[in-house]
């Protein structure tokens, strides 16, 4: 993709994200926060793509860095409960 086209896409995406921000003002605060976070992630991805199209490469991609992404599974020992109590519910009656 040509750098100019990716720049236009970035501007279009940012404009649409601003439109969405205006729409969500009527939502409760919690929903507004979640939508803003999601939109921020989307803008970051599009912006990074645009940077790469313009030859701006993040250092992590330039360096010959070998990141070990393998995660070793560790088993956690569960705590044992030494004092178990029995709760007797046989005498409880519920009137419905």
SETOR-805565 format. One record per atom (N, C-alpha, C): residue number from 1; atom name; residue in three letters; y, z, x negated. Coordinates in Angstrom, 2 decimals. Layout:
N
SITE   num   atome   residu        py        pz        px
SITE   NUM      CA      ala         Y         Z         X
...
This chain:
96
SITE   num   atome   residu        py        pz        px
SITE     1       N      unk     -1.17      0.00     -0.84
SITE     1      CA      unk      0.00      0.00      0.00
SITE     1       C      unk      1.24      0.00     -0.89
SITE     2       N      unk      2.23     -0.73     -0.48
SITE     2      CA      unk      3.47     -0.81     -1.24
SITE     2       C      unk      4.25      0.49     -1.11
SITE     3       N      unk      4.94      0.90     -2.17
SITE     3      CA      unk      5.72      2.14     -2.12
SITE     3       C      unk      6.75      2.17     -0.99
SITE     4       N      unk      7.38      1.03     -0.70
SITE     4      CA      unk      8.39      1.00      0.37
SITE     4       C      unk      7.75      1.27      1.72
SITE     5       N      unk      6.55      0.74      1.92
SITE     5      CA      unk      5.87      0.95      3.20
SITE     5       C      unk      5.45      2.41      3.34
SITE     6       N      unk      4.98      3.02      2.26
SITE     6      CA      unk      4.59      4.43      2.34
SITE     6       C      unk      5.81      5.31      2.56
SITE     7       N      unk      6.96      4.94      1.99
SITE     7      CA      unk      8.21      5.69      2.23
SITE     7       C      unk      8.61      5.60      3.70
SITE     8       N      unk      8.46      4.40      4.30
SITE     8      CA      unk      8.79      4.23      5.71
SITE     8       C      unk      7.85      5.07      6.58
SITE     9       N      unk      6.58      5.11      6.22
SITE     9      CA      unk      5.62      5.92      6.96
SITE     9       C      unk      6.00      7.40      6.86
SITE    10       N      unk      6.38      7.84      5.68
SITE    10      CA      unk      6.80      9.23      5.49
SITE    10       C      unk      7.99      9.57      6.38
SITE    11       N      unk      8.97      8.69      6.41
SITE    11      CA      unk     10.16      8.93      7.24
SITE    11       C      unk      9.78      8.94      8.71
SITE    12       N      unk      8.91      8.02      9.14
SITE    12      CA      unk      8.46      7.99     10.53
SITE    12       C      unk      7.73      9.27     10.91
SITE    13       N      unk      6.86      9.72     10.02
SITE    13      CA      unk      6.10     10.95     10.29
SITE    13       C      unk      7.04     12.14     10.38
SITE    14       N      unk      7.99     12.23      9.46
SITE    14      CA      unk      8.94     13.35      9.50
SITE    14       C      unk      9.77     13.33     10.77
SITE    15       N      unk     10.16     12.14     11.23
SITE    15      CA      unk     10.92     12.02     12.47
SITE    15       C      unk     10.10     12.48     13.66
SITE    16       N      unk      8.84     12.06     13.71
SITE    16      CA      unk      7.96     12.47     14.81
SITE    16       C      unk      7.72     13.98     14.78
SITE    17       N      unk      7.58     14.54     13.59
SITE    17      CA      unk      7.37     15.98     13.47
SITE    17       C      unk      8.59     16.75     13.99
SITE    18       N      unk      9.79     16.25     13.72
SITE    18      CA      unk     11.00     16.88     14.25
SITE    18       C      unk     11.04     16.79     15.77
SITE    19       N      unk     10.58     15.66     16.31
SITE    19      CA      unk     10.51     15.52     17.77
SITE    19       C      unk      9.57     16.56     18.37
SITE    20       N      unk      8.44     16.76     17.72
SITE    20      CA      unk      7.47     17.75     18.20
SITE    20       C      unk      8.06     19.15     18.11
SITE    21       N      unk      8.81     19.43     17.05
SITE    21      CA      unk      9.43     20.75     16.90
SITE    21       C      unk     10.37     21.05     18.06
SITE    22       N      unk     11.09     20.04     18.55
SITE    22      CA      unk     11.98     20.24     19.69
SITE    22       C      unk     11.19     20.52     20.96
SITE    23       N      unk     10.05     19.87     21.10
SITE    23      CA      unk      9.24     20.04     22.31
SITE    23       C      unk      8.63     21.43     22.37
SITE    24       N      unk      8.22     21.98     21.24
SITE    24      CA      unk      7.49     23.25     21.26
SITE    24       C      unk      8.39     24.47     21.45
SITE    25       N      unk      9.70     24.27     21.53
SITE    25      CA      unk     10.61     25.40     21.72
SITE    25       C      unk     10.32     26.17     23.00
SITE    26       N      unk      9.69     25.53     23.98
SITE    26      CA      unk      9.40     26.20     25.24
SITE    26       C      unk      8.10     27.00     25.18
SITE    27       N      unk      7.34     26.86     24.13
SITE    27      CA      unk      6.08     27.59     23.99
SITE    27       C      unk      6.35     29.02     23.53
SITE    28       N      unk      5.38     29.92     23.76
SITE    28      CA      unk      5.50     31.28     23.22
SITE    28       C      unk      5.56     31.25     21.69
SITE    29       N      unk      6.13     32.30     21.10
SITE    29      CA      unk      6.35     32.35     19.66
SITE    29       C      unk      5.08     32.12     18.85
SITE    30       N      unk      3.97     32.71     19.29
SITE    30      CA      unk      2.71     32.56     18.55
SITE    30       C      unk      2.27     31.12     18.46
SITE    31       N      unk      2.40     30.39     19.57
SITE    31      CA      unk      2.02     28.98     19.57
SITE    31       C      unk      2.99     28.17     18.71
SITE    32       N      unk      4.28     28.51     18.79
SITE    32      CA      unk      5.26     27.80     17.97
SITE    32       C      unk      4.92     27.94     16.49
SITE    33       N      unk      4.55     29.15     16.09
SITE    33      CA      unk      4.20     29.40     14.69
SITE    33       C      unk      3.02     28.54     14.26
SITE    34       N      unk      1.96     28.53     15.09
SITE    34      CA      unk      0.76     27.76     14.75
SITE    34       C      unk      1.08     26.27     14.65
SITE    35       N      unk      1.86     25.76     15.59
SITE    35      CA      unk      2.20     24.33     15.57
SITE    35       C      unk      3.05     24.02     14.34
SITE    36       N      unk      4.00     24.89     14.01
SITE    36      CA      unk      4.83     24.66     12.81
SITE    36       C      unk      3.97     24.64     11.55
SITE    37       N      unk      3.00     25.53     11.46
SITE    37      CA      unk      2.11     25.55     10.30
SITE    37       C      unk      1.32     24.24     10.20
SITE    38       N      unk      0.80     23.79     11.34
SITE    38      CA      unk      0.02     22.55     11.36
SITE    38       C      unk      0.90     21.36     10.96
SITE    39       N      unk      2.12     21.32     11.50
SITE    39      CA      unk      3.02     20.22     11.17
SITE    39       C      unk      3.42     20.25      9.70
SITE    40       N      unk      3.57     21.42      9.15
SITE    40      CA      unk      3.90     21.56      7.74
SITE    40       C      unk      2.78     20.98      6.87
SITE    41       N      unk      1.54     21.25      7.25
SITE    41      CA      unk      0.40     20.70      6.50
SITE    41       C      unk      0.39     19.18      6.58
SITE    42       N      unk      0.63     18.65      7.78
SITE    42      CA      unk      0.63     17.20      7.96
SITE    42       C      unk      1.73     16.55      7.11
SITE    43       N      unk      2.91     17.15      7.12
SITE    43      CA      unk      4.02     16.61      6.34
SITE    43       C      unk      3.71     16.66      4.85
SITE    44       N      unk      3.06     17.72      4.40
SITE    44      CA      unk      2.71     17.85      2.98
SITE    44       C      unk      1.74     16.75      2.56
SITE    45       N      unk      0.75     16.49      3.38
SITE    45      CA      unk     -0.24     15.45      3.05
SITE    45       C      unk      0.43     14.08      2.96
SITE    46       N      unk      1.26     13.76      3.95
SITE    46      CA      unk      1.93     12.45      3.94
SITE    46       C      unk      2.89     12.36      2.76
SITE    47       N      unk      3.59     13.44      2.46
SITE    47      CA      unk      4.52     13.45      1.33
SITE    47       C      unk      3.78     13.27      0.00
SITE    48       N      unk      2.64     13.93     -0.15
SITE    48      CA      unk      1.86     13.77     -1.38
SITE    48       C      unk      1.36     12.34     -1.52
SITE    49       N      unk      0.92     11.74     -0.42
SITE    49      CA      unk      0.47     10.35     -0.45
SITE    49       C      unk      1.61      9.44     -0.89
SITE    50       N      unk      2.80      9.69     -0.33
SITE    50      CA      unk      3.96      8.89     -0.69
SITE    50       C      unk      4.29      9.05     -2.17
SITE    51       N      unk      4.23     10.27     -2.68
SITE    51      CA      unk      4.49     10.51     -4.10
SITE    51       C      unk      3.53      9.72     -4.98
SITE    52       N      unk      2.26      9.73     -4.62
SITE    52      CA      unk      1.26      9.02     -5.42
SITE    52       C      unk      1.51      7.51     -5.36
SITE    53       N      unk      1.92      7.01     -4.19
SITE    53      CA      unk      2.24      5.58     -4.07
SITE    53       C      unk      3.42      5.20     -4.95
SITE    54       N      unk      4.32      6.14     -5.20
SITE    54      CA      unk      5.48      5.89     -6.06
SITE    54       C      unk      5.21      6.25     -7.51
SITE    55       N      unk      3.99      6.58     -7.84
SITE    55      CA      unk      3.63      6.87     -9.22
SITE    55       C      unk      3.87      8.30     -9.65
SITE    56       N      unk      4.21      9.16     -8.70
SITE    56      CA      unk      4.42     10.57     -9.02
SITE    56       C      unk      3.07     11.26     -8.82
SITE    57       N      unk      2.41     11.55     -9.92
SITE    57      CA      unk      1.07     12.12     -9.85
SITE    57       C      unk      1.14     13.60    -10.20
SITE    58       N      unk      0.57     14.46     -9.38
SITE    58      CA      unk      0.56     15.90     -9.70
SITE    58       C      unk     -0.16     16.16    -11.02
SITE    59       N      unk      0.28     17.19    -11.72
SITE    59      CA      unk     -0.30     17.54    -13.02
SITE    59       C      unk     -1.80     17.76    -12.94
SITE    60       N      unk     -2.25     18.35    -11.86
SITE    60      CA      unk     -3.69     18.65    -11.73
SITE    60       C      unk     -4.52     17.37    -11.73
SITE    61       N      unk     -3.91     16.27    -11.25
SITE    61      CA      unk     -4.63     14.99    -11.24
SITE    61       C      unk     -4.46     14.24    -12.56
SITE    62       N      unk     -3.39     14.53    -13.29
SITE    62      CA      unk     -3.15     13.87    -14.57
SITE    62       C      unk     -4.01     14.45    -15.67
SITE    63       N      unk     -4.07     15.74    -15.72
SITE    63      CA      unk     -4.81     16.40    -16.78
SITE    63       C      unk     -6.30     16.14    -16.63
SITE    64       N      unk     -6.97     16.14    -17.74
SITE    64      CA      unk     -8.42     15.97    -17.71
SITE    64       C      unk     -9.05     17.35    -17.52
SITE    65       N      unk     -8.79     17.89    -16.35
SITE    65      CA      unk     -9.24     19.25    -16.04
SITE    65       C      unk    -10.57     19.17    -15.30
SITE    66       N      unk    -11.50     19.94    -15.75
SITE    66      CA      unk    -12.79     20.01    -15.07
SITE    66       C      unk    -12.86     21.35    -14.34
SITE    67       N      unk    -12.66     21.29    -13.06
SITE    67      CA      unk    -12.69     22.50    -12.27
SITE    67       C      unk    -14.09     22.66    -11.68
SITE    68       N      unk    -14.70     23.77    -11.97
SITE    68      CA      unk    -16.02     24.05    -11.44
SITE    68       C      unk    -15.87     24.47     -9.99
SITE    69       N      unk    -16.30     23.60     -9.09
SITE    69      CA      unk    -16.13     23.90     -7.67
SITE    69       C      unk    -17.37     24.54     -7.07
SITE    70       N      unk    -18.39     24.73     -7.88
SITE    70      CA      unk    -19.61     25.34     -7.36
SITE    70       C      unk    -19.38     26.84     -7.16
SITE    71       N      unk    -19.70     27.28     -5.97
SITE    71      CA      unk    -19.55     28.70     -5.65
SITE    71       C      unk    -20.93     29.32     -5.60
SITE    72       N      unk    -21.12     30.32     -6.43
SITE    72      CA      unk    -22.42     30.98     -6.45
SITE    72       C      unk    -22.50     31.98     -5.31
SITE    73       N      unk    -23.63     31.98     -4.67
SITE    73      CA      unk    -23.82     32.90     -3.55
SITE    73       C      unk    -24.16     34.28     -4.09
SITE    74       N      unk    -23.44     35.24     -3.60
SITE    74      CA      unk    -23.73     36.62     -4.00
SITE    74       C      unk    -24.20     37.38     -2.78
SITE    75       N      unk    -25.25     38.11     -2.97
SITE    75      CA      unk    -25.79     38.89     -1.87
SITE    75       C      unk    -25.17     40.28     -1.90
SITE    76       N      unk    -24.65     40.67     -0.77
SITE    76      CA      unk    -24.06     41.99     -0.67
SITE    76       C      unk    -25.09     42.95     -0.08
SITE    77       N      unk    -25.18     44.08     -0.71
SITE    77      CA      unk    -26.09     45.10     -0.20
SITE    77       C      unk    -25.42     45.79      0.97
SITE    78       N      unk    -26.13     45.86      2.08
SITE    78      CA      unk    -25.56     46.54      3.23
SITE    78       C      unk    -25.76     48.04      3.08
SITE    79       N      unk    -24.79     48.75      3.59
SITE    79      CA      unk    -24.88     50.20      3.52
SITE    79       C      unk    -25.94     50.68      4.52
SITE    80       N      unk    -26.74     51.60      4.07
SITE    80      CA      unk    -27.74     52.15      4.97
SITE    80       C      unk    -27.18     53.40      5.62
SITE    81       N      unk    -27.45     53.52      6.89
SITE    81      CA      unk    -26.98     54.68      7.64
SITE    81       C      unk    -28.07     55.73      7.57
SITE    82       N      unk    -27.73     56.86      6.98
SITE    82      CA      unk    -28.74     57.89      6.80
SITE    82       C      unk    -28.89     58.78      8.03
SITE    83       N      unk    -27.82     59.00      8.75
SITE    83      CA      unk    -27.89     59.88      9.92
SITE    83       C      unk    -27.74     59.05     11.19
SITE    84       N      unk    -28.83     58.73     11.82
SITE    84      CA      unk    -28.79     58.00     13.07
SITE    84       C      unk    -28.80     59.01     14.21
SITE    85       N      unk    -27.98     58.76     15.20
SITE    85      CA      unk    -27.94     59.62     16.37
SITE    85       C      unk    -28.41     58.82     17.57
SITE    86       N      unk    -29.14     59.46     18.43
SITE    86      CA      unk    -29.61     58.82     19.65
SITE    86       C      unk    -28.67     59.23     20.77
SITE    87       N      unk    -28.15     58.25     21.47
SITE    87      CA      unk    -27.26     58.52     22.59
SITE    87       C      unk    -28.06     58.35     23.87
SITE    88       N      unk    -28.20     59.41     24.60
SITE    88      CA      unk    -28.98     59.40     25.84
SITE    88       C      unk    -28.06     59.09     27.01
SITE    89       N      unk    -28.24     57.93     27.61
SITE    89      CA      unk    -27.43     57.51     28.75
SITE    89       C      unk    -28.21     57.56     30.06
SITE    90       N      unk    -29.36     58.19     30.06
SITE    90      CA      unk    -30.22     58.17     31.25
SITE    90       C      unk    -29.62     58.94     32.42
SITE    91       N      unk    -28.76     59.92     32.20
SITE    91      CA      unk    -28.21     60.71     33.29
SITE    91       C      unk    -26.94     60.13     33.89
SITE    92       N      unk    -26.47     58.99     33.40
SITE    92      CA      unk    -25.22     58.42     33.90
SITE    92       C      unk    -25.51     57.54     35.11
SITE    93       N      unk    -24.75     57.76     36.19
SITE    93      CA      unk    -24.88     56.94     37.40
SITE    93       C      unk    -23.54     56.26     37.64
SITE    94       N      unk    -23.60     54.99     37.96
SITE    94      CA      unk    -22.39     54.22     38.21
SITE    94       C      unk    -22.36     53.82     39.67
SITE    95       N      unk    -21.29     54.16     40.37
SITE    95      CA      unk    -21.11     53.77     41.77
SITE    95       C      unk    -20.27     52.50     41.82
SITE    96       N      unk    -20.87     51.45     42.34
SITE    96      CA      unk    -20.15     50.17     42.42
SITE    96       C      unk    -19.86     49.86     43.87
